[in-house]
Structures are given as structure tokens and as C-alpha cells.
Amino acid sequence: MTADLDQAMTEFVRTAAMHVLEIDAEDRDDYINGLHESWVSIGLQTGMDDAAAHENADLLADNTREMVLAIERSGGAGGGTA
């Protein structure tokens, strides 16, 4: 992965995580699951096969969850209730 692509993916996940943090804590997993389904659909629409679309969406969802935890641990969480 090129440095530019890596940076773009990091910013994408950070943006998704910031939106997740605006959701009440008990609803966040459902929200990320909804994002996952959207990302699968986008992957399919862009020509990925089903397995690749799911693998990509899994990676994005997992990284978003990790980013949410990292932001919370750093004290940077805002918005929703913990």
C-alpha cells in the first residue's frame, strides 16, 4: 500500500470513528454494523466480488472499532455517552 493510500485510509477510518463517537455508547456496535453493510454494498457496486467486498468492509469496521477505542482511551471522545 502506498503512503498516500495508507494516509487516506487512516483519515477515512478516523472520520468514521468520530461519527461513531457521536452515537450513544450502547448503539455504537449497531451503527458500525450498518456502516459495514454500506461498505459491502459500495464494494459490490464498484466491481468487487462478494468475498472481497466483505473482506474490505470487515477491515474498515475492525479499524473503526479500534480507532474509537483509541480515541476514547486518549480522552478525545466527545458527543455520545460512555
Phi, psi and omega in degrees: 000134180288160180299321180295318179293318178300316179296319179296318179295319178298316179294322178299312181294320179298318178296316178299317180297320179297323176292320179299321181294343177281349182268146175305142187307319184288346181256358187294319181296319177298321180296314179296322177298322176294319175300318179304311180298322177296318180293325175297313181300317179298316178301316179296320180292335180268005174102002176290149171284169186302315182296316180293320179297318179291320179297316179296314180295322177300315180299314179296317180295315179298316179294326177294316177300316179296320180293320177301312179298318180296318179294317178299314182295329181278356180084010183269005182287141176216176174086256187293169180270143181269000000 
